[in-house]
Amino acid sequence: MRPPFERMDPEHAFVWEMKTGDTRTFGWFAVPNVFVAVGGIETNALKVNGKPDNGKYAAWRDKVLAFRQTHALSDNEISVEGDLAKLVTTEREQGND
């Protein structure tokens, strides 16, 4: 099973896409287990002739970057961790048995 989150290009921007069967939500991780969503759209709306349209995905990435810039978020408010396993953990992994 594919993980529900995927980091978008360019990777150094730390914008993530959260995937469900029918939707895509775009945002970033502020800290582990805290995903800040800027917006989302139905998956089919990101396709042209049944195939993903890279330009539409890039537009959503740019919306996330613009939101962060408009709100002057500091580096402390954007996790630069690139390892999804460190960003999304379970209670057991956190030591909260």
N, C-alpha and C positions, 0 to 999 in steps of 0.2 A: 504494500500500500504506500502510495506517495504521501509525503508529509503535507499538511494543509497550508504550510507557508513556504514561499519561495522568494529568495532575494532577487530583485530586479537589477538589470544592467543600467548604468555602470554600478558595479558592486560597491565602490567607495561612497556612493550616495546613501547607502543603508536604507533603501526603500524596499518594503516587503509587500508581497501579494498574498492575501489569504484566500484559499480556494475552497469552494464547496461545489457540489454537483451543478448548481445553477447560477452561482454568483461569484464575483471576484470583488474583494475589498482591498483597498490600498492604504498603506500607512507605514508606520515604523514602530519599533520597540523602544519605549522610554527606558525601561529596565527589564530584566528577565520577568516573563509572565505578564507584562503590561504592554499590550498592543494598542497603539493610538491610531484609530481609523479616521482617515480624511474623507473617504467616500467609497461608494461601491456601485456596481452595475451588473446587470444580468450578463452571463457569459456569452450568450448569443449576440448581444449588442457589440461585442468586441471582435466579431468575426465578419469576414467578407467571403461570400461563396462557401461558407462552412469552414473556413480556415482562419486561424488567428491573424488579426491585422496588427502588425508591429507598431504602426503609427498610433493606433488607438491605445495600445498599452503604454507607449511612450508618453502620450498626452496625460494619462493618469499618473504616471511617475512624476511628470512635470507639475501636476496639481499638488502632489504631496510636497515637492520641493518648494513650490511657491508658498504654500501654507506655512511651512517652517520659516521661510524667509520673512514673510509678512508679519508673523508673530514673534520674530527675532528670538527664536529659541536658542539657548546656549548649548554647547557641546554636552553639558551635564543632562540635558533633556532628550538626548538622542543616543541610544546605545550603538556603539561602533563594533559590537560583537558580531562576528560573521558566522559563528557556529550555531546553527539552529538548536542543537541539543543543549546548548548553554542558555538559550533564550526561552525555550519552552520546556519546563520541567514539571514533574509530578510532585505531589505532596511527599511521597516517600523519598524522592531524590532530595527534597529540601530538608529532610529530617523531621517532618511533622507527622510521624506514624500515628 
